[in-house]
Amino acid sequence: MRYGVLGPLAAWDTSGRQVKIPEAKVRAILANLLVHQGGPISADRLIDDLWGDAPPGRPLNTLQTKISQLRRALGPDQVVRQPAGYQLNLDGDGLDAYSFQQLTELAARTGNPRSRVKVLTDALALWRGPAYADVADAAFAGAEITRLEELRLAALEHRAAARLELGEHSATIAELGELVKLNPLREQLRALHMLALYKAGRQGEALDSFHDLRTKLGEELGVDPGPALSGLHTSILRQEPSLVAEVPAVPYRTNLPSPATPLIGREKEVDSVRRALSAGQGGRLVTLTGPGGVGKTRLAISAARTLTEEFPDGVWLVEFAGLDRHASAGDVAERIITTLGLCDTAAESDPVDLVNWLCVAIADKRLLILLDNCEHVVEPVSVVATELLAAAAVTHTLVTTQEALDVPGETVCPVAPLALPKLPTVPSVRIAEEIGRSSAVQLFVERAAAAVPGFAITPDNASFIASICRRLDGIPLALELVATRLRVLSPEQITEGLDDRFALPTGPGRGRPTRQQTLRAMIGWSWELLSDSERAVLRRLAVSADGSTLVGARTVCADRSVPERDVLDVLSRLVDRSLVVRDGERFRLLESVAAYCMEQLAESGELAEVRLKFVRFHVAQAETAERNLRGPDQGRFLELLDTETVNMRRALELAVRHGEAALALRLVNALAWYWLLRSRLTEARRSFRAALEVEGSAEGSREIAEAWLAGMEGKPARIRIEDLVLSSRLHWFVGASLYRVGRHQEGRALIEEALVAARSHSDWWGEAAALAERADHSFDGKDFLSARSDAERSAMLFAQLGDRWGHLRAGRSLARVAETDGNHAEVTGLLSECLRAAEGLGLWVEAVETLFRIGRAFYVHGDLAAAGRMYERALQVASERSYTRGEVEADTWLAKVALCGGDTGAAEFHLRRAVERGQSHGFAVGGEETFPGIGRKAYETSPPGKTLPGMPVQGRS
């Protein structure tokens, strides 16, 4: 069970469903137990806290009745009686207040201000209202409420301070202003507000804020502001340069993993690859080739890591090990698009050619893209790499594969095994030192010392170590596998074992190159030394395309022979043997080991069964995540689905290929809202179409999928679904989609149906979503009173649910209404909250659109400098995500701001760039009538562009 006290008291079961707690006294008992971290609390104390001086006639019996009611709601094992009193079965992370405090402590240890803002935003998103709102007047809760509210206010202050470090002065002012109104005598808050105003160029208002505080402190407390605040006041009067600190540099954009162990013996190779790739002089397509296990990936990552400064748009690792061997060039391009976080679905229709879309999206970006493990998809990778060479002049591509792509412009760098030791021809007292110079020996000894602490090369074992390294051809993976055997064998015994091993046929490895046979022999030897349970878990892990969490491994790998409780122990032993790699919370197989294990899985006759387990697990995982994407855990489950994206695609691919219609449709239905939040409409549409093409019974899932797809395509749908809550939500989704494509009457009718149905079934989320949409419809119809009423009700419901996307959606509608009242502070305050929600959840299209709205508010208010900052920030985010419509609109607005400020040169520059981008993607940009004097010139001096197939001619308004 999980409990929420940061707002109205709430409880959720393990599936994420909210549990109803009946009657006020029962809720008070639960609140009291939570205030005391689960207890125990004596019966006398509970009676006194609940009834005070007016207890019921038989207080112990009445208390026991209330406890029984609580147990029925939560489960009989959740509230237990101890000698010291009643105790709640509360896990360490089962209380939102504890999670909030942990996150604030993590933020205090986080040095990077951008990361600190994200952590604090996640922490504050846990709040759904005043702490312990149900028992706010109860004496037992008073101290804890005060403590939590103080922590919340401190977190708001720390987040504002971090945002000021990032230069977000104007966007922070509105939030701080509201907090100052609520806490007018809090000096730290006032100092931040003064600093934000001053840094935003509003020195007079900063000084006024200080005078206001000084007056209030004198009148109410008879004291003056403290020395720190008075010192800030003096610094503002003197306009000291130290107040305007430089904004920290944006950290390098990369997803390269941090190596778990140092790279040994590859210094020259790293330098060679770095020089081959260098943005200033190297080739733009470099391919590292070599047999499996030779260390191509480690070398590539190490080389790429040295180049982060040369590629300001990012250095990105794109993993292809989980991609099906039948993948197309479009599949390869989509994997790159997703990894780079590009907004390929910001358009209303699918890009027909994803390869072409990718090339246009990154045409002017200085990127380094590492395409890893490409041997099974060489052909489609070759197509994409060739197109990138031709279209993206400043993008560099690094490829790892067992064979070259064989395309023009490719620089091939073969990766050799590590240097082998030379055996002395005569006995030498310095044999250990001489052999130890070999990089193969250095790696073996380093891994051996990790397996057997204290292990070192000595004159007695040096010749055996040299023999092992030579026999294994210096292949890093083979050396690592054998090094773990030193726990039970001596170097001499391993040498003898290798002699026996290589005297035997290598089975399926025969006919392979010698080094490939060597690696296979080592994997095979390690396999033979495993127990039956270790073999079972290892081969079953191979079905996961992108590694597995412990929960996933237990579900997919366990059976009668290997109970779930034993899987972790087996995994730990496999990690110790270097057959499984522990990567954070995931367990992965190296590609060579995975290939071997897939063969073993097929030979065992378990392949079909394990694949089905894999698909079912990810369907269940997606359905659990879907239930939590509308509430306080939204951010956490978005991140979970981000992490599991590759495995989810693999599960869908397997379900479709093997005719599992019901599972395929359940999976796409569960992922629909995630795809929409992440703006992955291209992937969503294609996935729905693939699932719907599978024949077979699907128990109502087909109708749900058809409705989702219709909404994504902006088409009407016949929604006949037994789940009435889902039916009303689909009415909302399809209605909103129809309204946006201009079918206003149909859209409004469906929204009204959705609203009535949501209310009749007490679906607060559905009601809130429909109200936010209807608010926009009323606004468009100039009915501003109805628009405000619906938007306010929507915002309240979403706040109670803790849904940050909903907060963004309702806030946007409220801001539209506030604009009509001319309330600039309210507009910017609301939109700033929307922006924080979008950034906190990683909803980058929404973030860009919100920045446009904030910029327009400043523009209308006459604050051109602030408007320009918002549009510059929007341009930066849109550019990073290749959200081209956003880039075009940002440059267009920047041109307007420049023109209003009399800077025709800057206006012409931005307009020309907007026109160039717009023409290449089919977006119309205002001309002479919008930009008198420079519009025609910008069009005439811009090169003609091409309209991409499937892209809209005019962007969304």
VOBADO-766325 format. One record per residue (C-alpha): residue in one letter; x negated, y, z. Coordinates in steps of 0.1 Angstrom, whole numbers, padded with zeros to 4 digits, always signed. Layout:
! residues N
AXYZ...
//
This chain:
! residues 957
M+0000+0000+0000R-0010+0036-0006Y+0004+0066+0013G+0008+0102+0005V+0009+0130+0031L-0004+0159+0010G+0032+0169+0003P+0064+0150+0012L+0057+0117+0028A+0054+0090+0002A+0044+0053-0001W+0035+0033-0032D+0032-0005-0035T+0004-0023-0054S+0022-0019-0087G+0024+0019-0083R+0061+0020-0076Q+0073+0044-0049V+0088+0028-0019K+0118+0044-0003I+0114+0050+0035P+0149+0053+0050E+0161+0078+0077A+0142+0107+0092K+0130+0089+0124V+0116+0060+0104R+0097+0084+0083A+0085+0102+0114I+0071+0069+0128L+0052+0063+0096A+0039+0099+0096N+0028+0096+0132L+0008+0064+0124L-0008+0081+0094V-0017+0111+0115H-0036+0087+0138Q-0053+0069+0109G-0031+0039+0112G-0031+0038+0150P-0026+0019+0173I-0001+0041+0191S+0017+0030+0222A+0054+0027+0223D+0057+0053+0250R+0037+0078+0229L+0059+0071+0198I+0091+0076+0219D+0078+0108+0233D+0067+0121+0199L+0100+0112+0182W+0126+0122+0209G+0107+0144+0234D+0129+0153+0264A+0160+0137+0248P+0153+0100+0243P+0181+0076+0233G+0198+0054+0260R+0176+0024+0254P+0145+0039+0238L+0124+0008+0235N+0152-0011+0217T+0159+0019+0195L+0122+0022+0186Q+0120-0015+0178T+0150-0011+0155K+0132+0018+0137I+0100-0002+0134S+0120-0031+0119Q+0134-0007+0093L+0099+0005+0085R+0087-0031+0081R+0115-0039+0058A+0106-0010+0036L+0068-0015+0036G+0065-0053+0041P+0064-0073+0074D+0026-0074+0075Q+0021-0036+0071V+0031-0026+0107V+0018-0049+0134R+0021-0049+0172Q-0013-0048+0191P-0019-0048+0228A-0026-0011+0225G+0005-0004+0205Y+0018-0003+0169Q-0007-0002+0141L-0004+0004+0104N-0023-0018+0080L-0042+0011+0063D-0071+0006+0039G-0099+0031+0039D-0088+0047+0006G-0051+0040+0010L-0043+0076+0022D-0044+0106-0001A-0057+0128+0027Y-0087+0106+0031S-0093+0105-0006F-0091+0143-0007Q-0116+0147+0021Q-0140+0122+0004L-0138+0142-0028T-0145+0175-0011E-0175+0160+0006L-0187+0147-0028A-0183+0182-0042A-0204+0196-0015R-0232+0173-0025T-0228+0180-0062G-0253+0206-0075N-0240+0212-0110P-0212+0238-0108R-0193+0223-0138S-0192+0189-0121R-0183+0205-0088V-0153+0222-0104K-0141+0188-0118V-0144+0170-0085L-0126+0197-0066T-0099+0199-0093D-0094+0161-0089A-0092+0166-0051L-0067+0194-0053A-0045+0175-0077L-0037+0151-0049W-0017+0178-0032R+0021+0176-0040G+0032+0203-0016P+0026+0213+0021A+0009+0186+0041Y+0033+0163+0061A+0062+0184+0047D+0088+0160+0062V+0075+0165+0098A+0061+0200+0096D+0078+0210+0128A+0068+0179+0148A+0042+0186+0176F+0023+0154+0168A+0015+0166+0133G+0006+0202+0140A-0031+0198+0145E-0035+0175+0115I-0015+0198+0092T-0036+0227+0103R-0068+0208+0096L-0057+0196+0061E-0044+0230+0051E-0078+0245+0061L-0096+0219+0041R-0074+0227+0011L-0080+0264+0013A-0117+0258+0017A-0116+0235-0014L-0099+0263-0033E-0126+0287-0023H-0154+0264-0032R-0139+0257-0066A-0135+0295-0072A-0171+0300-0062A-0182+0273-0087R-0162+0288-0115L-0178+0322-0108E-0212+0305-0111L-0200+0293-0146G-0191+0328-0156E-0153+0323-0155H-0147+0356-0138S-0115+0368-0156A-0098+0334-0155T-0105+0331-0117I-0091+0365-0107A-0054+0356-0109E-0058+0325-0088L-0079+0343-0062G-0054+0372-0061E-0025+0349-0052L-0046+0333-0025V-0055+0366-0011K-0018+0376-0009L-0011+0344+0011N-0042+0348+0033P-0049+0385+0034L-0073+0385+0064R-0096+0356+0052E-0129+0373+0045Q-0146+0345+0024L-0116+0345+0001R-0116+0383-0001A-0154+0382-0009L-0148+0359-0038H-0119+0380-0051M-0141+0412-0050L-0170+0394-0067A-0147+0381-0095L-0132+0416-0101Y-0166+0432-0101K-0181+0406-0126A-0151+0411-0148G-0159+0448-0151R-0132+0459-0126Q-0154+0476-0100G-0126+0500-0088E-0102+0472-0080A-0130+0453-0062L-0135+0483-0039D-0098+0487-0034S-0096+0451-0023F-0122+0458+0004H-0104+0489+0016D-0072+0469+0018L-0088+0443+0040R-0105+0469+0062T-0071+0486+0068K-0053+0453+0076L-0080+0442+0100G-0079+0475+0118E-0042+0476+0121E-0036+0440+0131L-0067+0430+0149G-0085+0462+0157V-0118+0450+0141D-0139+0458+0110P-0149+0435+0082G-0179+0412+0090P-0215+0420+0079A-0214+0397+0050L-0184+0413+0034S-0196+0448+0043G-0229+0439+0026L-0211+0428-0006H-0191+0461-0005T-0224+0481-0004S-0239+0460-0032I-0209+0467-0054L-0211+0504-0047R-0248+0503-0057Q-0241+0480-0087E-0270+0458-0077P-0282+0436-0106S-0283+0406-0084L-0245+0405-0084V-0244+0396-0121A-0263+0364-0122E-0269+0345-0154V-0244+0317-0162P-0262+0283-0159A-0271+0267-0191V-0246+0241-0204P-0260+0206-0197Y-0270+0185-0226R-0241+0167-0241T-0248+0129-0242N-0234+0096-0231L-0268+0078-0231P-0269+0054-0201S-0295+0057-0175P-0320+0028-0177A-0318+0004-0148T-0355-0005-0152P-0384+0013-0168L-0393+0007-0204I-0427-0011-0205G-0452-0012-0233R-0433+0009-0258E-0449+0044-0254K-0463+0045-0289E-0430+0031-0305V-0410+0057-0286D-0432+0085-0299S-0430+0071-0334V-0392+0069-0334R-0390+0104-0319R-0412+0118-0347A-0392+0100-0373L-0360+0115-0360S-0371+0150-0350A-0346+0175-0361G-0373+0198-0375Q-0392+0173-0396G-0380+0137-0395G-0357+0117-0417R-0319+0119-0411L-0313+0082-0411V-0337+0059-0392T-0331+0022-0387L-0347+0000-0361T-0348-0036-0373G-0359-0068-0355P-0347-0100-0341G-0323-0102-0312G-0338-0096-0278V-0368-0077-0291G-0357-0045-0274K-0343-0024-0302T-0315-0008-0281R-0338+0001-0251L-0363+0016-0275A-0336+0036-0294I-0321+0049-0262S-0355+0059-0248A-0364+0077-0280A-0330+0094-0283R-0333+0106-0247T-0364+0127-0256L-0345+0145-0282T-0315+0160-0263E-0330+0195-0265E-0332+0193-0303F-0296+0184-0308P-0274+0210-0290D-0241+0193-0302G-0250+0161-0285V-0269+0128-0286W-0243+0100-0286L-0245+0062-0283V-0219+0044-0304E-0217+0007-0295F-0206-0018-0322A-0211-0051-0304G-0174-0054-0298L-0163-0044-0333D-0149-0073-0354R-0171-0086-0382H-0142-0079-0406A-0142-0042-0397S-0139-0016-0424A-0158+0017-0429G-0128+0034-0415D-0130+0013-0383V-0167+0023-0380A-0158+0060-0385E-0130+0058-0359R-0154+0043-0333I-0177+0073-0339I-0149+0098-0338T-0136+0084-0305T-0171+0083-0289L-0178+0119-0299G-0144+0129-0285L-0134+0146-0317C-0097+0156-0321D-0090+0136-0352T-0053+0136-0344A-0047+0173-0338A-0031+0173-0372E+0006+0163-0377S-0002+0135-0401D-0029+0109-0404P-0061+0116-0422V-0061+0092-0451D-0098+0087-0452L-0114+0086-0418V-0149+0085-0432N-0143+0117-0452W-0126+0133-0422L-0156+0125-0400C-0180+0139-0425V-0161+0172-0427A-0156+0174-0390I-0194+0172-0382A-0207+0188-0414D-0223+0217-0396K-0231+0200-0362R-0266+0193-0350L-0260+0158-0337L-0280+0126-0331I-0257+0096-0334L-0271+0062-0323L-0252+0033-0339D-0261+0003-0319N-0258-0035-0326C-0248-0032-0363E-0260-0066-0376H-0224-0080-0380V-0210-0048-0396V-0240-0038-0419E-0218-0032-0449P-0193-0007-0434V-0221+0010-0414S-0240+0014-0446V-0211+0032-0462V-0206+0056-0433A-0243+0063-0430T-0246+0071-0467E-0216+0095-0465L-0231+0112-0434L-0264+0117-0452A-0247+0134-0481A-0222+0155-0461A-0237+0163-0427A-0270+0181-0434V-0280+0186-0398T-0267+0154-0383H-0293+0126-0377T-0284+0089-0374L-0303+0062-0356V-0293+0026-0363T-0303-0006-0345T-0297-0039-0365Q-0314-0071-0374E-0316-0061-0411A-0320-0027-0428L-0290-0010-0443D-0309-0007-0476V-0294+0027-0486P-0312+0057-0502G-0328+0081-0476E-0332+0054-0449T-0364+0052-0429V-0369+0017-0416C-0389+0011-0384P-0395-0026-0377V-0396-0033-0339A-0423-0058-0332P-0424-0080-0300L-0446-0068-0272A-0484-0071-0275L-0496-0106-0266P-0526-0113-0243K-0558-0126-0258L-0570-0157-0240P-0607-0155-0230T-0630-0179-0249V-0652-0183-0218P-0642-0182-0181S-0641-0147-0166V-0638-0134-0131R-0618-0105-0146I-0593-0127-0164A-0563-0111-0145E-0574-0076-0154E-0580-0085-0191I-0547-0104-0196G-0529-0077-0176R-0535-0051-0203S-0510-0069-0226S-0476-0052-0226A-0459-0086-0227V-0477-0096-0196Q-0469-0063-0179L-0431-0068-0186F-0432-0104-0174V-0450-0095-0142E-0427-0066-0135R-0396-0087-0139A-0412-0115-0120A-0419-0092-0091A-0383-0081-0091A-0372-0117-0089V-0399-0128-0064P-0410-0099-0043G-0448-0098-0039F-0455-0117-0071A-0486-0105-0089I-0510-0117-0116T-0541-0134-0101P-0571-0152-0115D-0554-0185-0105N-0521-0179-0125A-0534-0155-0152S-0540-0182-0179F-0505-0197-0173I-0488-0163-0175A-0507-0156-0207S-0496-0189-0221I-0460-0182-0212C-0461-0148-0230R-0477-0162-0261R-0453-0191-0263L-0423-0167-0260D-0437-0145-0288G-0436-0115-0266I-0398-0112-0270P-0386-0090-0241L-0353-0108-0235A-0370-0142-0235L-0396-0130-0210E-0369-0116-0187L-0349-0149-0188V-0380-0170-0180A-0393-0146-0153T-0363-0154-0131R-0372-0191-0130L-0402-0182-0108R-0378-0184-0078V-0379-0222-0081L-0409-0229-0104S-0445-0219-0105P-0461-0203-0136E-0478-0237-0142Q-0445-0256-0140I-0429-0231-0164T-0457-0236-0188E-0452-0273-0188G-0414-0268-0192L-0420-0246-0222D-0442-0273-0238D-0414-0298-0234R-0388-0273-0246F-0405-0264-0279A-0411-0301-0286L-0374-0305-0289P-0352-0296-0319T-0335-0262-0314G-0301-0273-0326P-0280-0246-0342G-0311-0224-0342R-0329-0244-0368G-0334-0226-0400R-0336-0192-0382P-0368-0172-0382T-0393-0184-0357R-0388-0156-0332Q-0350-0161-0334Q-0355-0198-0326T-0377-0189-0297L-0351-0166-0282R-0324-0192-0287A-0345-0219-0271M-0349-0197-0240I-0312-0190-0238G-0305-0226-0243W-0330-0236-0216S-0314-0211-0192W-0280-0225-0201E-0291-0261-0193L-0303-0250-0159L-0269-0236-0149S-0242-0254-0129D-0209-0262-0145S-0192-0233-0128E-0219-0209-0140R-0216-0221-0176A-0178-0218-0175V-0179-0182-0162L-0207-0172-0186R-0191-0186-0218R-0157-0171-0209L-0172-0136-0203A-0182-0136-0240V-0146-0129-0250S-0148-0094-0236A-0159-0070-0263D-0171-0043-0239G-0180-0060-0207S-0156-0068-0179T-0148-0054-0144L-0147-0079-0115V-0109-0080-0117G-0110-0088-0154A-0137-0114-0149R-0117-0131-0122T-0086-0131-0144V-0102-0143-0176C-0129-0167-0162A-0111-0184-0133D-0093-0217-0134R-0089-0248-0112S-0126-0256-0116V-0137-0220-0108P-0113-0204-0083E-0110-0166-0084R-0126-0162-0050D-0158-0179-0064V-0162-0158-0095L-0181-0129-0078D-0206-0153-0063V-0211-0170-0097L-0216-0136-0114S-0241-0126-0089R-0262-0157-0096L-0259-0150-0134V-0271-0114-0128D-0301-0127-0109R-0309-0150-0138S-0308-0120-0163L-0280-0137-0182V-0255-0111-0172V-0262-0073-0169R-0246-0053-0141D-0237-0019-0155G-0220+0002-0128E-0187-0016-0121R-0189-0037-0153F-0205-0070-0161R-0219-0073-0197L-0237-0098-0218L-0266-0088-0241E-0257-0095-0277S-0279-0125-0281V-0266-0141-0250A-0230-0132-0260A-0234-0149-0295Y-0248-0181-0279C-0219-0181-0253M-0193-0177-0280E-0206-0208-0297Q-0204-0226-0264L-0169-0213-0258A-0158-0227-0292E-0175-0260-0285S-0158-0263-0251G-0123-0261-0267E-0114-0232-0245L-0116-0204-0270A-0079-0200-0278E-0069-0203-0241V-0096-0177-0229R-0087-0153-0257L-0050-0155-0246K-0060-0148-0210F-0081-0118-0222V-0051-0104-0241R-0026-0110-0213F-0049-0094-0188H-0053-0062-0208V-0016-0061-0216A-0009-0062-0178Q-0037-0037-0171A-0022-0013-0197E+0013-0017-0183T+0000-0010-0148A-0019+0021-0160E+0012+0033-0179R+0033+0033-0147N+0006+0055-0131L+0001+0080-0159R+0031+0101-0146G+0021+0111-0111P-0008+0118-0087D-0030+0091-0101Q-0028+0103-0136G-0064+0113-0139R-0078+0081-0124F-0058+0059-0148L-0066+0081-0178E-0103+0074-0170L-0096+0037-0166L-0080+0035-0200D-0109+0055-0215T-0133+0030-0201E-0112+0000-0214T-0106+0015-0248V-0128-0010-0267N-0114-0040-0249M-0078-0028-0254R-0085-0025-0291R-0100-0060-0291A-0069-0073-0273L-0046-0058-0298E-0067-0071-0327L-0066-0107-0313A-0028-0105-0306V-0021-0093-0341R-0045-0118-0358H-0031-0148-0339G+0006-0138-0343E+0013-0129-0307A+0041-0104-0315A+0054-0100-0280L+0020-0093-0265A+0010-0069-0293L+0041-0049-0290R+0040-0048-0252L+0004-0035-0255V+0011-0007-0279N+0042+0004-0259A+0021+0005-0227L-0006+0026-0244A+0017+0050-0262W+0017+0077-0235Y-0021+0074-0230W-0026+0079-0268L-0004+0109-0267L-0021+0125-0238R-0055+0119-0254S-0042+0133-0288R-0051+0100-0305L-0021+0099-0329T-0040+0084-0357E-0050+0054-0336A-0015+0052-0321R+0003+0052-0355R-0020+0026-0370S-0017+0004-0339F+0021+0006-0338R+0023-0003-0375A+0000-0033-0371A+0019-0046-0341L+0053-0041-0358E+0041-0061-0388V+0036-0092-0367E+0065-0116-0370G+0081-0132-0340S+0104-0126-0311A+0095-0097-0288E+0124-0094-0263G+0133-0058-0270S+0097-0046-0273R+0102-0041-0311E+0129-0016-0307I+0108+0004-0282A+0079+0004-0305E+0100+0015-0335A+0112+0045-0314W+0077+0055-0303L+0065+0053-0339A+0094+0073-0352G+0087+0101-0327M+0050+0101-0336E+0059+0105-0373G+0085+0132-0366K+0114+0110-0378P+0148+0102-0362A+0152+0068-0345R+0181+0046-0334I+0173+0041-0297R+0191+0010-0284I+0171-0001-0253E+0183-0019-0222D+0159+0000-0199L+0180+0031-0194V+0152+0052-0179L+0129+0044-0208S+0157+0050-0233S+0162+0085-0219R+0125+0092-0221L+0124+0081-0257H+0153+0103-0264W+0133+0132-0250F+0101+0123-0270V+0119+0118-0303G+0140+0150-0297A+0109+0171-0289S+0092+0157-0320L+0121+0165-0343Y+0124+0200-0329R+0087+0206-0337V+0091+0196-0373G+0120+0220-0378R+0150+0196-0372H+0162+0218-0344Q+0198+0207-0342E+0190+0170-0340G+0162+0177-0315R+0183+0198-0292A+0211+0171-0292L+0186+0144-0282I+0171+0165-0255E+0206+0171-0240E+0213+0133-0241A+0179+0127-0224L+0186+0152-0197V+0221+0138-0189A+0207+0102-0188A+0177+0111-0167R+0199+0128-0141S+0223+0099-0140H+0195+0074-0133S+0176+0097-0109D+0146+0098-0132W+0128+0129-0120W+0100+0127-0145G+0124+0124-0174E+0145+0152-0161A+0115+0175-0157A+0102+0167-0192A+0136+0173-0207L+0140+0206-0188A+0107+0219-0199E+0116+0211-0235R+0151+0227-0232A+0135+0258-0216D+0115+0263-0249H+0147+0258-0269S+0165+0284-0248F+0136+0308-0251D+0136+0304-0289G+0173+0313-0287K+0166+0344-0267D+0184+0330-0236F+0156+0339-0212L+0176+0334-0180S+0184+0297-0189A+0148+0293-0200R+0134+0305-0167S+0159+0284-0147D+0150+0252-0166A+0113+0259-0165E+0113+0266-0127R+0132+0234-0120S+0109+0214-0143A+0078+0228-0125M+0092+0220-0091L+0099+0184-0101F+0065+0179-0117A+0049+0193-0086Q+0067+0169-0063L+0057+0140-0086G+0020+0153-0086D+0019+0151-0124R-0008+0174-0137W+0002+0171-0173G+0038+0180-0163H+0024+0210-0143L+0007+0221-0175R+0038+0215-0196A+0062+0234-0173G+0037+0261-0166R+0034+0268-0203S+0072+0273-0205L+0072+0295-0174A+0044+0317-0189R+0065+0322-0221V+0093+0336-0200A+0070+0357-0179E+0057+0373-0211T+0091+0388-0217D+0091+0405-0183G+0057+0421-0191N+0043+0405-0159H+0007+0402-0170A-0006+0389-0137E+0020+0362-0135V+0013+0351-0171T-0024+0349-0167G-0020+0332-0133L+0003+0305-0147L-0018+0299-0178S-0050+0297-0157E-0034+0269-0137C-0024+0252-0170L-0060+0255-0182R-0074+0239-0150A-0049+0210-0154A-0059+0205-0191E-0096+0207-0183G-0093+0185-0153L-0076+0157-0173G-0098+0162-0204L-0069+0172-0226W-0090+0193-0249V-0064+0203-0275E-0041+0215-0247A-0071+0234-0232V-0078+0252-0265E-0041+0261-0270T-0039+0274-0234L-0070+0295-0239F-0053+0310-0270R-0023+0319-0248I-0044+0335-0221G-0064+0354-0248R-0032+0367-0264A-0019+0378-0229F-0051+0399-0225Y-0049+0411-0261V-0013+0424-0256H-0023+0439-0223G-0051+0459-0241D-0080+0441-0224L-0100+0433-0256A-0131+0422-0237A-0112+0396-0217A-0093+0384-0248G-0126+0380-0267R-0140+0359-0239M-0110+0336-0239Y-0112+0332-0277E-0150+0326-0276R-0144+0299-0250A-0116+0283-0271L-0140+0284-0301Q-0167+0266-0281V-0143+0238-0269A-0127+0234-0303S-0161+0232-0320E-0174+0206-0295R-0143+0184-0303S-0142+0192-0340Y-0106+0205-0335T-0107+0224-0368R-0073+0241-0366G-0085+0254-0332E-0117+0267-0347V-0098+0284-0374E-0074+0301-0351A-0101+0311-0326D-0121+0328-0354T-0090+0345-0367W-0082+0359-0332L-0118+0370-0327A-0115+0388-0360K-0084+0406-0348V-0101+0416-0315A-0132+0429-0334L-0110+0449-0358C-0091+0464-0329G-0124+0474-0313G-0136+0490-0345D-0163+0464-0352T-0155+0457-0389G-0187+0437-0394A-0179+0412-0366A-0143+0410-0379E-0154+0402-0414F-0178+0376-0401H-0152+0358-0381L-0125+0360-0407R-0149+0347-0434R-0158+0317-0412A-0121+0311-0405V-0113+0312-0442E-0141+0288-0451R-0130+0263-0425G-0094+0267-0433Q-0099+0262-0470S-0119+0230-0464H-0092+0216-0442G-0061+0230-0458F-0052+0256-0432A-0038+0290-0443V-0054+0321-0428G-0039+0356-0428G-0053+0378-0456E-0050+0415-0466E-0017+0420-0449T-0030+0408-0415F-0065+0422-0419P-0063+0454-0439G-0095+0463-0456I-0114+0431-0450G-0089+0402-0456R-0092+0403-0495K-0130+0406-0492A-0132+0376-0469Y-0112+0354-0493E-0132+0366-0523T-0166+0359-0507S-0157+0325-0493P-0165+0294-0514P-0135+0274-0525G-0127+0245-0503K-0108+0213-0508T-0077+0202-0490L-0081+0168-0474P-0055+0142-0482G-0029+0139-0454M-0039+0172-0437P-0013+0199-0433V-0014+0231-0453Q-0003+0252-0424G-0012+0245-0388R+0012+0243-0359S+0024+0276-0344
//
